[in-house]
Amino acid sequence: MKLLLAFFGFFAFFAGAANESALIDAKKYDFSLVLDIRYATENNFTHKKVYPEARCVLRKAVAEALSRVQAYVKLHGYRLKVYDCYRPLSVQKKFWELVPDEKYVADPNKGSKHNRGAAVDVTLIDASGQEVEMPSGYDDFTEKAHRNYQKASKKALSHRRILESAMEREGFQGLDTEWWHFDFKGWEQYSIEDVPLSSIP
């Protein structure tokens, strides 16, 4: 009997771990997330639509953490707007062809945290749904996007700090060259994927 219970306990542990690493639609997990998935439009640095649909797909644990960030910023009068989440490796290769610079685009031979479903690109919006002022626009490849850039307005720098603080308290770490990009703690445990967005439930 003890052996049987141990077996089921072992199975339940790994089933739970697998569930936590599943790729899920974050919008279904938290309806309050506002999506502006730029790569599903032509409004991005490639000027081409590279995603077939506008979805935010993440590992379950990452989606849960992002939902907690959303709840926190709501208390301070903001909400999150999401620009990008999981990115298939095939798309990463296209980006690398356009911008082969690891300061801004991950080398597809190494893989991106986005390819693992463990990174998000986000900003803050106010109560009316308008994006708040930040030091630069999204996908800006200048020093204005760098996390240590200090020549922006006081308001923009304050918004950047608020976003960074809210993300960090739930286990996200910002990228030095992109104020909008955050990697989730433990991203190393997730494998690089090239699963099409349309194949994810």
C-alpha positions as CSV (number, residue, x, y, z in Angstrom):
1,M,0.0,0.0,0.0
2,K,2.8,2.4,0.9
3,L,4.5,1.6,-2.4
4,L,1.3,2.4,-4.3
5,L,0.8,5.7,-2.4
6,A,4.4,6.6,-3.1
7,F,3.9,5.9,-6.8
8,F,0.8,8.2,-7.0
9,G,2.6,10.9,-5.1
10,F,5.5,10.7,-7.5
11,F,3.2,10.9,-10.5
12,A,1.2,13.8,-9.0
13,F,4.5,15.7,-8.4
14,F,5.6,15.4,-12.0
15,A,2.1,16.0,-13.4
16,G,2.0,19.2,-11.4
17,A,5.4,20.3,-12.6
18,A,4.4,19.6,-16.2
19,N,1.2,21.6,-15.8
20,E,3.2,24.6,-14.5
21,S,5.4,24.5,-17.6
22,A,2.5,24.2,-20.1
23,L,2.1,26.9,-22.7
24,I,-1.2,28.6,-22.1
25,D,-3.1,31.6,-23.4
26,A,-2.5,34.3,-20.7
27,K,-5.5,36.3,-21.8
28,K,-7.8,33.4,-20.9
29,Y,-6.1,33.2,-17.5
30,D,-6.5,36.9,-16.9
31,F,-9.1,38.7,-19.0
32,S,-8.0,42.1,-17.7
33,L,-4.7,42.0,-19.6
34,V,-4.7,44.4,-22.5
35,L,-3.1,43.1,-25.6
36,D,-1.2,45.1,-28.3
37,I,0.7,42.3,-29.9
38,R,2.7,44.3,-32.3
39,Y,4.1,41.4,-34.4
40,A,0.6,40.4,-35.3
41,T,0.4,43.8,-37.1
42,E,2.6,45.8,-39.4
43,N,3.2,48.3,-36.6
44,N,6.6,46.9,-35.6
45,F,10.3,47.3,-36.6
46,T,9.9,44.7,-39.4
47,H,6.9,46.5,-40.9
48,K,5.4,43.1,-41.5
49,K,2.9,40.9,-39.8
50,V,4.9,37.9,-38.5
51,Y,2.3,36.4,-36.1
52,P,-0.9,34.9,-37.6
53,E,-2.9,36.1,-34.6
54,A,-2.7,38.4,-31.6
55,R,-2.2,36.2,-28.6
56,C,-0.1,36.3,-25.4
57,V,1.0,32.7,-24.8
58,L,3.2,32.0,-21.7
59,R,4.2,29.2,-19.4
60,K,1.5,28.7,-16.8
61,A,3.8,29.9,-13.9
62,V,4.7,33.0,-15.9
63,A,1.1,33.8,-16.7
64,E,0.2,33.4,-13.0
65,A,3.0,35.8,-12.0
66,L,1.9,38.4,-14.7
67,S,-1.6,38.2,-13.4
68,R,-0.3,39.1,-9.9
69,V,1.6,42.1,-11.4
70,Q,-1.7,43.2,-13.0
71,A,-3.5,43.0,-9.7
72,Y,-0.8,45.1,-8.0
73,V,-0.6,47.9,-10.6
74,K,-4.4,48.2,-10.6
75,L,-4.1,49.2,-7.0
76,H,-2.0,52.1,-8.1
77,G,-4.3,53.2,-11.0
78,Y,-2.6,51.4,-13.8
79,R,-3.0,48.3,-15.9
80,L,-0.6,46.3,-18.1
81,K,-0.5,46.4,-21.8
82,V,1.3,43.5,-23.4
83,Y,3.3,43.8,-26.6
84,D,4.8,40.3,-26.9
85,C,5.0,37.0,-25.1
86,Y,5.9,33.6,-26.4
87,R,7.7,33.8,-29.8
88,P,8.3,30.7,-32.0
89,L,11.9,30.1,-32.9
90,S,11.2,30.5,-36.6
91,V,10.1,34.1,-35.9
92,Q,13.3,34.7,-33.9
93,K,15.3,33.7,-36.9
94,K,13.5,36.3,-39.0
95,F,14.3,39.0,-36.4
96,W,17.9,38.0,-36.3
97,E,18.2,38.4,-40.1
98,L,17.0,42.0,-39.7
99,V,18.9,42.9,-36.5
100,P,21.8,40.6,-35.9
101,D,22.8,42.4,-32.6
102,E,22.5,40.5,-29.3
103,K,22.0,43.8,-27.4
104,Y,18.5,43.9,-29.0
105,V,17.7,40.5,-30.6
106,A,18.7,37.1,-29.2
107,D,20.7,34.9,-31.4
108,P,18.4,32.1,-32.5
109,N,21.3,29.6,-32.2
110,K,21.1,30.3,-28.5
111,G,17.4,31.0,-28.2
112,S,15.5,33.7,-26.6
113,K,13.6,33.8,-23.3
114,H,10.6,34.6,-25.5
115,N,11.2,31.3,-27.4
116,R,10.8,29.6,-24.0
117,G,7.5,31.3,-23.1
118,A,9.3,32.9,-20.2
119,A,9.5,36.6,-21.2
120,V,7.1,39.4,-21.7
121,D,7.2,42.9,-23.3
122,V,4.9,45.2,-21.4
123,T,4.1,48.8,-20.6
124,L,1.6,50.6,-18.3
125,I,-1.7,52.2,-19.3
126,D,-3.8,54.6,-17.3
127,A,-7.4,54.3,-16.1
128,S,-8.6,55.5,-19.5
129,G,-6.6,52.9,-21.4
130,Q,-4.0,55.3,-22.7
131,E,-0.3,54.3,-22.6
132,V,1.6,56.3,-20.0
133,E,4.7,58.3,-21.0
134,M,7.9,56.1,-21.1
135,P,11.5,57.1,-22.1
136,S,11.0,55.7,-25.6
137,G,8.6,53.9,-27.8
138,Y,8.4,50.1,-28.1
139,D,11.2,48.4,-30.1
140,D,13.4,51.5,-30.0
141,F,17.0,50.5,-30.7
142,T,18.5,53.7,-29.3
143,E,19.9,54.4,-25.8
144,K,16.6,56.0,-24.9
145,A,15.3,52.4,-24.4
146,H,18.1,51.5,-22.0
147,R,17.0,50.9,-18.5
148,N,19.7,53.2,-17.1
149,Y,18.8,56.1,-19.5
150,Q,18.2,59.2,-17.3
151,K,17.6,62.0,-19.8
152,A,13.9,61.3,-20.2
153,S,11.2,63.4,-18.4
154,K,10.6,62.9,-14.7
155,K,7.2,61.5,-15.5
156,A,8.6,58.9,-18.0
157,L,11.4,57.9,-15.5
158,S,8.8,57.5,-12.7
159,H,6.6,55.3,-14.9
160,R,9.6,53.1,-15.8
161,R,10.4,52.7,-12.1
162,I,6.8,51.8,-11.2
163,L,6.7,49.1,-14.0
164,E,10.1,47.7,-13.1
165,S,9.3,47.6,-9.4
166,A,5.9,45.9,-10.0
167,M,7.5,43.3,-12.2
168,E,10.4,42.5,-10.0
169,R,8.3,41.9,-6.9
170,E,6.7,38.9,-8.8
171,G,10.0,37.4,-10.0
172,F,10.6,39.2,-13.3
173,Q,14.0,40.8,-14.2
174,G,14.4,43.6,-16.7
175,L,16.7,43.6,-19.8
176,D,19.3,46.4,-19.7
177,T,18.7,47.6,-23.2
178,E,14.8,47.4,-23.3
179,W,12.7,49.0,-20.5
180,W,9.7,47.0,-21.7
181,H,11.3,43.5,-21.7
182,F,11.2,41.2,-18.6
183,D,12.5,37.7,-18.1
184,F,10.8,35.4,-15.5
185,K,12.9,33.7,-12.8
186,G,13.8,30.1,-13.6
187,W,13.5,30.6,-17.4
188,E,16.3,28.1,-17.8
189,Q,14.0,25.2,-16.9
190,Y,11.9,25.8,-20.0
191,S,12.8,24.5,-23.4
192,I,13.1,26.5,-26.6
193,E,10.0,26.0,-28.7
194,D,8.9,26.5,-32.2
195,V,5.3,25.5,-31.7
196,P,3.0,27.7,-33.9
197,L,0.7,30.0,-31.9
198,S,-2.3,28.5,-33.7
199,S,-1.4,25.1,-32.2
200,I,-1.6,26.2,-28.6
201,P,-5.1,25.8,-27.0
